[in-house]
C-alpha cells in the first residue's frame, strides 16, 4: 500500500500525472479539470463564433469567383476582338448571311459580303494587279546566273592576262585584327583588314596619319552600337569621341554621361602597329589606356603599308568553298623560293591523332611522328618549279583539292591567256550555286566573297568594281554619296561601301515608295512589286543610282534609234547636228534617214565632227540614255546644243528607254464573241511606262470560243500590241482551269 510520503514524492506525482489515465482531484480532492473548463468556456464560445464567420466568408468568396468566371467567359466569347463570335464585329453577322455565286461561270467568281439584292456579273473587264518589274538592264543585270566565277583584273596585276606570282607586288595594310574599347560597362570592337583598309590611312607625318586613322576608326565605330538606358541603342560613333592632338588619338565619351572610354584589347597585328603596350592591355581595367601615339614614317619605315610578292602572299592561304549548300576548304600550297631562283610547292598532309582530331602539316611527310599521328593523306613536295610554271602548278594543287572535296561538281582552271600568269576560274554545273570566301580573293581578282549568283551582302563597290564608268556618269550629292530615288521618293544616300542588302531593306521599309523588292538565287533576278494594286501604283526608277543598279541599258538601245524615229519626222536629211563645247562648235549635216544615233555619235567623234581630235568623246549614258561628253581624263564637260534641231533630238534621247517592260493582266470571258480584242485604257495610252513592258494576258474558254484572238495593230501615240500566241500556255492543274489558254501581248513604243 502506498504511503502518503510516497504519494507526495515528486517521482510519484510525476508518474501519476504523466499517466494517460488521470483521475481529476485524486490527490487534492478538487475537480481541477472541471474548474478549468468552466473558466475558458467564454473564450471558447468567442473562438467558435469567429470560426463560423470565417466559414461564411469562404462561402461568399466561392460564390463571387463563380460569378466572375462566368462573366469573364461571356466577355471572352462575345466581346473579345480575338473571338470568332464577337458580337461587336461585323464578321460575326456576315457569317450568318449566305452569299453564293450562281450561274454558268460561278466557278470564275468569288463572292463575299452582305446584300439583300441579287447582283449579276455580266463580264470581267480587267483584274487589278500589282505593278511588277524585273530589271532587264543595269549594273546588276549580268551579275549572277553564270556557272562559274572567273577572275577580273585586280588592282595589283601588272598585266590584263593575270597575276604574276613571281613578279607582282601585293599592296597591303599593316593593320589586321581587332581593336576593342570599353565604354562604361560595355565592350565595342572594330576590325581592320589588310586588304580592304589598305590606302585608307594616308600621310607620312604622325599628324597626317592621325587624321586619317581617326576617320577610319570613326567609320568603323559607326557600324557598331551601344546599349542605352530604357532599352534603346545608339551608334558607337555617336558616343565614342576620337580627338586628334599632335599626332595622338585620344578617346573619350561624347555624351553628358561621361562614361569612361579606354582601349581594352587588341588582336592580330593591331597592338604592335599602333604601339599599344601589352602590359597596359593586360591591366586595361586599372591603367585605362585612352590614347594612341603615332610615329613619323621614314625611308626605311612605313607604319601602315607594306608589300609582299604575290607568291608569298598566297602561300598557305585557303579557300572556303560552298557548292549547293555543302562547304569544304580547298587548301592552297606553301610556296618558297630556293637560292637558285626556282620554287618549291608543298601541299598539306592530312593527319589524325589518337582522339580522331584531324590536322594538316606542311613539309616532308616522312618526318611526321607516326607514334602520335596517323597519316590520312600524304602531301607532296615539288621542287625546281620555274617562274613560268608557277601559276599552273598552283592551279593544279587547287584543281586536285576541288576534285577531292566535290568530285566532278567543281573544277578549277587557269583562264589566263599567258600560262605564266594566274587568272583562276571556278566552274560548277548549270543551275548550281557557288560561293567562295577567301581572304586573298581581292588579290586574285575574284573578291573576298565571290558567288556565281548575285550576293546581296556585297558592297556596291564590289558589285560594280569592273564598271568605273557607271560611277563617273552619276552625280554625287553634297555629302559625296549617291541618292537612290524610287517612285519620286529618296530611299537613302549611299556610296561604294554600302551593302546592296541595306538598300533592299530600306526600299522594303519605306512606306512612301510603296514598293517591295526581292532577289531570287534560283531565277537570278530582282523583282520589284508595288504594295497596292491598280494602274496608279507604278514603279518608276529615278535617275542616278537607282537606274544605274536596276535600270539602265538605255544607252545601247537609244543608239539604235534613228533621228527620224525619235522625232517622228518624215525626213531629217539636211538637218545639222551641232554641239558647242567651250564656245567651239562641232557638228555635221545628216545625209540619210536610216542613220542610227550610234552612227551620229561616230560621226561626231570622228574626223568630220572632230570631237576625238579635240580630246573629247561623245556617248550615250548607260544610266538614262542621255548624251554625255567627256574629256581625255574621262570627266564630263558642259555641252550646249548648237541649234534647235539638235536640242529637240537630244531631248528625245533623254526620254527614251530601252523597250521597257512591266506586267499587268487582263482577263475576260465572252461566250458568244468569235474574236477577242483589246484597246488599251488611258494608263496604257502613249509610251509604255519607263523600265517596263506590259504583258496583257487575255483569258478565254476553248469550249465556247471559236475564232482568233486579235489586237489593234497600233493604238494612240505609237503604242503597239503584238499578239504572241502559244499553246504552251495551256494550264491543266485543275478541271476548271484545264480549258484556259493565255495570249500575251507585248507592248512596245516607237517614240512617236
Steps between C-alpha positions, in 0.01 A plus 500: 500500500632834406595733781411866510867581466517287188202671349637841586842433360588673177559178315166356592311815410686527174425143416140549587441810294690365207267208487250488220226414750467801726234523773442865566523598875643172617788667680333826607139407526407781252356460142766717334413395147141612532607825658734577204235416241257735671758781503583477121151429375425864418817528292417180317160640401665808350742283300214292366313814393802624307544162332139509386549847348813384316307208354227734372761729339651199323157410363450858374845501333421179314173649380672820377764297318237296324320815381825666387606190305168485318509874425855475366409201282204694359719803430770291330249328278278792398700823541866410445648610165685165490178299513326375189165566674565863592161672496668834429669376180334525159652167401281323759183613325652452153544133577127477555434620142533244222663662194544267207608541138253345258483453128702340223826671592457483878835324532670810357357738764565530873214662698511639853326764715130566565218608276123480486503518119603274216826615339566388145852503349477516120874497429844564647673784318831525681663364814689739723857383550807633671757662275791263459844574358795272440809691387621414151803726519713695743829437675358196684333338200788276399622423852403143579353225290830369365625154583841633598697761692789645303758755602494855367808717503607579854651832604840337556520323165770624266327342201146445379594135446515425872701518821873444472575290808874556479503867404184685608507678835186493717428827679385431855421685816684414817187502716333160515290402802270666752510797737267498803377793707329497836216754510360514851423136572476398132760379249506631143727328246604602150696298243776593258577318176837513327339502156181707523653760733814547292546861392244642743767624741698763312783740566857462619503711816339395826253790476392408146459133581311576820232692306434216254523229766246689712266516199541126438429415865194728504365332186541158659342616827199618299427134418490406871238577764493557876202435727342789687268516797139432411592224255600730213825490305727757340781494249836457669630786286245729666629403844874447465691815410829478309715811545822566310765682702854542360522158338308332779147352506313557826172320577223633727123503549303739280189482716422686820517168688882524492552124499856378512640414156824309459673240284445159654630255242669442164562196281706414196751767402298789645679538833848490346423741215325753724765476770266375771677361807423136578522581873247781461261271315532222756420748778264716296233520771754659733721697259211606270711589190303760305739614226712383204825678412623476140849543356627672186580277205857482376670362189542168677177499700138532395251444777186408308602345167718218372556290189527127445585311184188322375629147567590593859157650559316196360721246675305280742170686455178306455166530318171427675270377224128424514335306217122461528507527878804281567807682633856370469846655538738497205849525648750700301865395488791650688735664248865576573780628281829314482844653467523402132190704414266202472201439725386221728130421528388300804146370542341411832526157658178403677560334839285370784593461867394212727186693600385531140583871465601593144792733434720614211876513471725653233839344434653161442235238596774254598595722793158482665501316835281199419491405869281802562328546165363278227531631145164526321639645177858580415590840367757563229818705480575615146838667450664677210186678378587777253341846502297436186369172648401642836146614407406164347646300791301713744186439293567124488507486881163678526352287222594180683366640829170586329476151352567340840240720669218514243577242232376614161276769648783758501793558267783751535704622206733780396320715243797727430609546141855503635580167671759668721229714663209402722134574425293244689166367380271293726223321310194298607214338312224717357247587770740438789577767756865578569641715780868563569633671811872581487698765686733534201214517251554867419858435391380209284235714333195306624424708809510403864152346466405380153184329378366391163174655614468858611603529864285768659742523794766638266566873489417711196871550446552124485202442272590784264879484532542421131274783388670824598328685217164452671621689807639777279158550341325559833504827691565471875316718752668756724609221737675311222234227493247399236125537547279200427162625375201269451151621409617856565607412857863521610551165670844597629849613405769240449859453389733224386524359854123449530375142491232425242299329774482835681336664198255210462404526868456876474274462194279243670479712817406821316122543509503805270661318209243221546717235336641163605814356341648153527777300339477133411815289476296244308382725217796741543278805477373793700126550519346838588132484594274786603329438834160610365313395188368726230642697210584800717749297704796476266874454534726778378876493541655841549811614317833435662568205727159332463521489121867412510434192715163376377416690182746633253597330180329793331818616330531195277130501407494873439798469270297279264229763452512732200442876528200450273348245738571709806339814361225332298602706200446416134868567434801648676728524199669841492463562875817580691608336826706754687665513845686785666779436750692792650354726234616287207246330272529141386245357260398364162201473268281188484492341153293188572176418679612152603814606687476386860595718793802274540618614159421858592728469801771331296491789255510756781797323653674440168688722260194693381375593845845530637416421865767230536759721334420769755534254791129438555278193468120496465289205616159415632470449875467138607266624772235708326595516131582872506794641309819559697835629380821427689851639474816295462498430876149358482340793682169636372508846342225758451335477160270744320282410205589697190147525356136420570510175302779360717319618813179319402692187400689479826188571703346194341811300591461606863149355501574172322546179686557158356173320424394503861305226660231486757245233557127536540222258423163519334245228524167476318237237433274544203314181408350629174771721351693331219801725558644689789663841464641749745548874471722635779337730756659831594774361726637309200461773243814670382846376593537179692602582851868549566702184554200276441317289233132432536397141446121485455366153579170443321305207641240310302327162517572261213172318534289808427728721286589405148702753309817697510638738758586839358616834627523845344822531303553850632336705769534869567841663538694216345437222750494161326352174623627189324318171575737217594285187504630165621316187602783451747310720738232234548431431866382163630534526876127463560187420298383860519823640365582224250305672223670838538764633267700820526599742228776750581522841339835677505482877523767702321533871439641645182573842653228691317 
